[in-house]
């Protein structure tokens, strides 16, 4: 599992570097635009100076560099000094103040629009970086790359050589009350999950103002218990940039109140009629196996038609995994890690062992395959 995670991390480095650079560049541009916008806030003074010049045109001669006049916008009518351009006429000097005022006014409107777009762009790029942290397979990376190519952030290279993998599916969990909960792995999956797969009566959840997965509680028309909502909130917190945060706020609302604006970037939505609560500190436990487990279909299989099912006594037959019907760890003898005993005849008896049949132990079994291979090579 660690090797796979390291392989995915290395494969994502080029994408991560490109997106990180774009994110930093957008942040710098926004910082400069905010400074320019702040400078336009004093534009009203330009108009006032134009008025004062206009009222004192009779006292100005061409070539004059300064004008001292009463500021009739000041309650105390204090005398001020206005710098003039000696190369132009008094009327042109006044017109220039009005022109600079109008220019600043237009700049405020344009900069406000540009900043709004820039902030949306920054949020989108942050969401891509967040999605890269959740990528667990080549398919996940392929979908993120395709999203960036579609948005014009990356160029498609070696298209013929690149093997197209089938799209991955959203993560699926089961709440303690039996409600399916889904979480998107990427922006494209978030869109698919929220706008196409979810029913209008399902519950949509997302951390407040922070990039993260869209989380859906499948209700089938029922009202989910508070425990299920809390577990879904914990998943929303865990699969977000706020994973390690304290008191993470999560918004939730029926899917019918979630809208995707026309032209919005992947994963970007608006919503209303929502409620907001703290997710609590169970997020890590919920997502890492001490609570809910992601339902990975390749890692779990049951054959309830088998006449021996379940072949080992268990209090939770719904979680009994038949995938390892014949335990691959049996060959490791006393080092298998299971609950076994040896009979008087020296036969290993595993009838009391549930280790390979527990849903949550799939990765632990797979991680020991190299030990089995080594054992077989030693016996050759």
C-alpha positions as CSV (number, residue, x, y, z in Angstrom):
1,X,0.0,0.0,0.0
2,X,2.9,2.4,0.8
3,X,4.6,1.5,-2.4
4,X,1.4,2.3,-4.4
5,X,0.9,5.6,-2.6
6,X,4.6,6.5,-3.3
7,X,4.1,5.6,-7.0
8,X,1.0,7.8,-7.3
9,X,2.7,10.6,-5.5
10,X,5.6,10.5,-8.0
11,X,3.3,10.3,-10.9
12,X,1.4,13.3,-9.8
13,X,4.4,15.5,-9.2
14,X,4.4,17.1,-12.7
15,X,0.7,18.0,-12.5
16,X,1.1,19.2,-8.9
17,X,4.0,21.5,-9.9
18,X,2.1,23.0,-12.8
19,X,-1.0,23.6,-10.7
20,X,1.0,25.0,-7.8
21,X,2.8,27.5,-10.0
22,X,-0.5,28.6,-11.5
23,X,-2.0,28.9,-8.0
24,X,1.0,31.0,-6.8
25,X,0.8,33.2,-10.0
26,X,-2.9,33.8,-9.5
27,X,-2.4,34.7,-5.9
28,X,0.3,37.3,-6.7
29,X,-1.9,38.8,-9.4
30,X,-4.8,39.1,-7.0
31,X,-2.6,40.8,-4.4
32,X,-1.6,43.4,-7.0
33,X,-5.2,43.9,-8.1
34,X,-6.3,44.5,-4.5
35,X,-3.7,47.2,-4.2
36,X,-4.8,48.9,-7.4
37,X,-8.4,48.7,-6.2
38,X,-7.5,50.3,-2.9
39,X,-5.9,53.2,-4.9
40,X,-9.3,53.9,-6.7
41,X,-11.1,54.5,-3.4
42,X,-9.7,58.1,-3.2
43,X,-11.1,59.0,-6.6
44,X,-13.8,61.3,-5.2
45,X,-11.1,63.7,-4.2
46,X,-10.1,64.0,-7.9
47,X,-13.6,65.1,-8.8
48,X,-13.6,67.6,-5.9
49,X,-10.2,69.1,-7.0
50,X,-11.7,69.5,-10.5
51,X,-14.6,71.4,-9.1
52,X,-12.3,73.7,-7.1
53,X,-10.2,74.4,-10.2
54,X,-13.3,75.1,-12.3
55,X,-14.6,77.5,-9.7
56,X,-11.2,79.3,-9.8
57,X,-10.4,79.4,-13.5
58,X,-10.5,83.2,-13.4
59,X,-7.5,83.2,-11.0
60,X,-5.3,80.8,-13.1
61,X,-3.0,81.8,-15.9
62,X,-1.5,79.5,-18.5
63,X,2.0,78.4,-17.3
64,X,1.0,78.5,-13.6
65,X,2.3,75.5,-11.6
66,X,0.2,75.9,-8.5
67,X,-3.1,77.3,-7.3
68,X,-3.9,78.2,-3.7
69,X,-7.6,78.3,-3.1
70,X,-10.3,77.6,-0.4
71,X,-11.5,74.0,-0.2
72,X,-15.2,74.5,-0.2
73,X,-15.6,70.7,0.5
74,X,-13.9,71.3,3.9
75,X,-16.3,72.5,6.6
76,X,-13.5,74.9,7.8
77,X,-12.9,76.1,4.2
78,X,-9.1,75.7,4.7
79,X,-6.9,76.9,1.9
80,X,-5.2,74.1,-0.1
81,X,-2.5,74.0,-2.8
82,X,-3.3,72.2,-6.1
83,X,-0.5,71.3,-8.4
84,X,-1.0,72.3,-12.1
85,X,0.5,71.3,-15.4
86,X,2.0,74.5,-16.8
87,X,2.0,73.1,-20.4
88,X,-1.8,73.0,-20.7
89,X,-4.6,75.5,-20.2
90,X,-6.5,76.0,-16.9
91,X,-9.6,74.4,-18.4
92,X,-7.5,71.4,-19.5
93,X,-6.1,71.1,-16.0
94,X,-9.6,70.9,-14.5
95,X,-10.6,68.4,-17.3
96,X,-7.7,66.2,-16.4
97,X,-8.9,65.8,-12.8
98,X,-12.4,64.8,-14.1
99,X,-10.8,62.4,-16.6
100,X,-8.6,60.8,-13.8
101,X,-11.7,60.5,-11.6
102,X,-13.7,58.7,-14.4
103,X,-10.7,56.5,-15.1
104,X,-10.5,55.5,-11.4
105,X,-14.2,54.9,-11.4
106,X,-14.0,52.6,-14.4
107,X,-10.9,50.9,-12.9
108,X,-12.8,50.1,-9.8
109,X,-15.6,48.3,-11.8
110,X,-13.1,46.4,-14.0
111,X,-10.8,45.5,-11.1
112,X,-13.8,44.3,-9.0
113,X,-14.9,42.0,-11.8
114,X,-11.3,40.8,-12.4
115,X,-10.8,40.1,-8.6
116,X,-14.0,38.1,-8.5
117,X,-12.9,36.0,-11.4
118,X,-9.4,35.6,-9.9
119,X,-10.8,34.5,-6.6
120,X,-12.9,31.8,-8.4
121,X,-9.8,30.7,-10.3
122,X,-7.7,30.6,-7.1
123,X,-10.4,28.5,-5.4
124,X,-10.6,26.1,-8.4
125,X,-6.8,25.6,-8.5
126,X,-6.8,25.0,-4.8
127,X,-9.6,22.3,-5.3
128,X,-7.4,20.6,-7.9
129,X,-4.4,20.5,-5.5
130,X,-6.8,19.1,-2.9
131,X,-8.0,16.4,-5.3
132,X,-4.4,15.4,-6.0
133,X,-3.9,14.5,-2.3
134,X,-6.8,12.1,-2.6
135,X,-5.7,10.4,-5.9
136,X,-5.2,6.7,-5.1
137,X,-4.8,5.2,-8.6
138,X,-3.7,5.9,-12.2
139,X,-7.4,6.3,-13.1
140,X,-7.8,9.2,-10.5
141,X,-4.7,11.0,-12.0
142,X,-6.0,10.4,-15.5
143,X,-9.3,12.1,-14.6
144,X,-7.6,15.1,-13.0
145,X,-5.3,15.4,-16.0
146,X,-8.2,15.2,-18.4
147,X,-10.0,17.9,-16.4
148,X,-7.0,20.2,-16.6
149,X,-6.5,19.6,-20.3
150,X,-10.2,20.4,-20.9
151,X,-9.8,23.6,-19.0
152,X,-6.7,24.6,-21.0
153,X,-4.3,24.3,-18.1
154,X,-2.3,21.4,-19.6
155,X,-1.5,20.3,-23.1
156,X,-2.4,16.8,-24.2
157,X,0.8,14.9,-25.1
158,X,1.4,11.5,-26.5
159,X,-2.4,11.0,-26.8
160,X,-2.0,7.8,-28.8
161,X,0.5,6.3,-26.4
162,X,-1.5,7.2,-23.3
163,X,-3.7,4.2,-22.3
164,X,-7.3,5.4,-21.5
165,X,-8.5,3.8,-18.3
166,X,-12.2,3.4,-17.4
167,X,-13.4,6.2,-15.1
168,X,-13.2,5.6,-11.4
169,X,-16.3,5.9,-9.2
170,X,-17.0,8.0,-6.2
171,X,-16.0,6.6,-2.8
172,X,-18.9,4.7,-1.2
173,X,-19.5,4.3,2.5
174,X,-22.2,2.9,4.7
175,X,-23.4,4.8,7.7
176,X,-24.0,3.2,11.1
177,X,-27.7,3.5,10.3
178,X,-27.5,1.8,6.9
179,X,-27.5,4.9,4.7
180,X,-25.1,4.9,1.7
181,X,-22.8,7.9,1.7
182,X,-20.8,8.9,-1.4
183,X,-17.7,11.2,-1.7
184,X,-16.2,12.6,-4.9
185,X,-12.5,11.9,-5.6
186,X,-12.1,14.9,-8.0
187,X,-13.9,18.0,-9.3
188,X,-15.3,16.1,-12.2
189,X,-16.6,13.4,-9.9
190,X,-18.0,16.0,-7.6
191,X,-20.0,17.4,-10.6
192,X,-21.1,13.9,-11.6
193,X,-22.2,13.0,-8.1
194,X,-24.0,16.2,-7.3
195,X,-25.7,17.1,-10.6
196,X,-26.3,13.7,-12.1
197,X,-26.2,10.8,-9.7
198,X,-27.8,12.3,-6.6
199,X,-31.6,12.6,-6.2
200,X,-33.1,15.9,-5.3
201,X,-34.1,14.6,-1.9
202,X,-30.6,13.3,-1.0
203,X,-28.4,15.4,1.4
204,X,-25.4,17.3,0.0
205,X,-22.6,18.2,2.4
206,X,-19.4,20.3,2.0
207,X,-16.9,22.0,4.3
208,X,-17.5,25.7,4.5
209,X,-15.4,27.8,2.1
210,X,-12.6,25.2,1.8
211,X,-11.8,22.9,-1.1
212,X,-13.0,19.3,-0.6
213,X,-15.1,16.5,-1.7
214,X,-18.8,16.8,-2.4
215,X,-20.5,14.3,0.0
216,X,-24.0,12.8,-0.6
217,X,-26.2,10.9,1.8
218,X,-28.5,8.7,-0.3
219,X,-31.8,9.0,1.5
220,X,-34.3,7.2,-0.8
221,X,-36.9,9.6,0.5
222,X,-36.2,9.0,4.1
223,X,-34.9,11.4,6.8
224,X,-31.4,10.3,7.8
225,X,-30.8,10.1,11.6
226,X,-28.6,12.7,13.2
227,X,-25.8,10.0,13.6
228,X,-25.7,9.5,9.9
229,X,-25.5,13.2,9.2
230,X,-22.7,13.5,11.7
231,X,-20.8,10.7,10.0
232,X,-21.2,12.3,6.6
233,X,-20.0,15.6,8.0
234,X,-16.9,13.9,9.4
235,X,-16.2,12.4,5.9
236,X,-16.7,15.8,4.3
237,X,-14.1,17.2,6.8
238,X,-11.7,14.3,6.3
239,X,-11.8,14.5,2.5
240,X,-10.9,18.2,2.4
241,X,-8.1,20.6,3.1
242,X,-9.4,20.9,6.6
243,X,-8.6,17.3,7.4
244,X,-6.3,18.1,10.3
245,X,-8.3,21.2,11.5
246,X,-10.1,21.8,14.7
247,X,-13.8,22.5,14.8
248,X,-14.3,22.2,11.0
249,X,-17.6,23.7,9.9
250,X,-19.7,21.7,7.4
251,X,-22.7,23.0,5.4
252,X,-25.5,20.6,4.4
253,X,-28.7,20.9,2.5
254,X,-31.0,18.8,0.2
255,X,-29.5,18.4,-3.3
256,X,-32.4,20.4,-4.8
257,X,-30.9,23.6,-3.3
258,X,-27.5,23.0,-4.9
259,X,-27.0,24.7,-8.3
260,X,-24.1,24.8,-10.8
261,X,-23.8,28.2,-12.4
262,X,-23.5,28.3,-16.2
263,X,-19.8,28.3,-17.2
264,X,-18.6,27.5,-13.7
265,X,-15.4,25.5,-13.3
266,X,-15.6,21.7,-12.5
267,X,-16.7,21.2,-8.9
268,X,-17.9,24.7,-8.4
269,X,-21.5,25.1,-7.2
270,X,-23.8,27.5,-5.2
271,X,-26.3,26.5,-2.6
272,X,-28.8,27.9,-0.1
273,X,-31.3,26.8,2.5
274,X,-28.5,25.1,4.3
275,X,-27.6,24.3,7.9
276,X,-24.1,24.5,9.4
277,X,-22.5,22.5,12.1
278,X,-19.1,21.5,13.5
279,X,-18.0,18.1,12.1
280,X,-16.5,17.0,15.5
281,X,-13.2,15.1,15.9
282,X,-14.4,11.7,14.5
283,X,-13.4,12.5,10.9
284,X,-10.2,10.5,10.9
285,X,-11.7,7.6,12.7
286,X,-14.6,7.5,10.4
287,X,-12.5,7.5,7.2
288,X,-9.6,5.4,8.3
289,X,-11.3,2.3,9.5
290,X,-12.3,2.7,13.1
291,X,-15.8,3.6,12.0
292,X,-17.1,3.5,8.4
293,X,-15.1,1.8,5.7
294,X,-15.0,2.7,2.1
295,X,-16.8,0.1,0.1
296,X,-14.2,-1.1,-2.3
297,X,-15.9,-3.8,-4.4
298,X,-12.7,-5.4,-5.6
299,X,-11.7,-5.9,-1.9
300,X,-15.0,-7.6,-0.7
301,X,-17.0,-10.5,-2.0
302,X,-19.7,-12.7,-0.5
303,X,-21.2,-16.0,-1.6
304,X,-24.3,-16.4,0.5
305,X,-25.4,-19.3,-1.7
306,X,-22.4,-21.3,-0.5
307,X,-23.6,-24.1,1.8
308,X,-20.9,-23.3,4.2
309,X,-21.5,-19.6,4.5
310,X,-20.2,-18.3,6.8
311,X,-17.6,-20.9,7.2
312,X,-16.3,-19.4,10.4
313,X,-18.5,-18.4,13.3
314,X,-19.1,-14.6,13.4
315,X,-21.5,-12.1,15.0
316,X,-21.4,-10.0,11.8
317,X,-22.1,-12.1,8.8
318,X,-22.9,-9.0,6.7
319,X,-19.1,-8.1,6.9
320,X,-17.8,-11.6,6.2
321,X,-15.4,-11.5,3.3
322,X,-15.4,-14.6,1.1
323,X,-12.6,-13.3,-1.1
324,X,-9.9,-15.3,0.6
325,X,-11.8,-18.5,0.8
326,X,-8.6,-20.4,1.2
327,X,-6.4,-18.2,3.3
328,X,-3.2,-17.2,1.5
329,X,-1.5,-16.6,4.9
330,X,-1.8,-20.2,5.9
331,X,1.6,-21.0,4.3
332,X,3.3,-18.6,6.7
333,X,2.8,-21.1,9.5
334,X,3.1,-19.6,13.0
335,X,3.9,-16.2,11.6
336,X,0.6,-15.7,9.8
337,X,-0.8,-13.4,12.5
338,X,-4.1,-15.2,12.8
339,X,-6.0,-17.0,15.6
340,X,-4.9,-20.6,15.1
341,X,-3.9,-23.7,17.0
342,X,-2.0,-26.9,16.1
343,X,-3.7,-30.2,16.7
344,X,-2.0,-33.2,18.3
345,X,-1.3,-34.5,14.8
346,X,0.6,-31.2,14.0
347,X,-2.2,-29.9,11.7
348,X,-2.8,-26.1,11.7
349,X,-6.4,-25.6,12.8
350,X,-7.8,-22.1,11.7
351,X,-11.4,-22.7,12.4
352,X,-11.4,-20.0,15.1
353,X,-9.7,-17.4,12.9
354,X,-11.5,-14.6,11.1
355,X,-8.5,-12.5,10.1
356,X,-8.7,-13.0,6.3
357,X,-12.5,-12.8,6.4
358,X,-12.8,-9.4,8.0
359,X,-13.8,-6.7,5.6
360,X,-11.2,-4.2,7.0
361,X,-8.2,-6.7,6.6
362,X,-8.0,-6.8,2.8
363,X,-5.0,-4.5,2.7
364,X,-3.2,-6.3,5.5
365,X,-3.5,-9.6,3.7
366,X,-2.3,-8.2,0.4
367,X,0.6,-6.5,2.1
368,X,2.0,-9.9,3.1
369,X,2.1,-11.5,-0.3
370,X,5.8,-10.9,-0.8
371,X,6.4,-12.9,2.4
372,X,4.5,-15.8,0.9
373,X,6.5,-15.6,-2.3
374,X,9.7,-15.6,-0.3
375,X,8.5,-18.6,1.7
376,X,7.8,-20.4,-1.6
377,X,11.2,-19.6,-3.0
378,X,12.9,-20.9,0.1
379,X,11.1,-24.2,-0.3
380,X,12.2,-24.7,-3.9
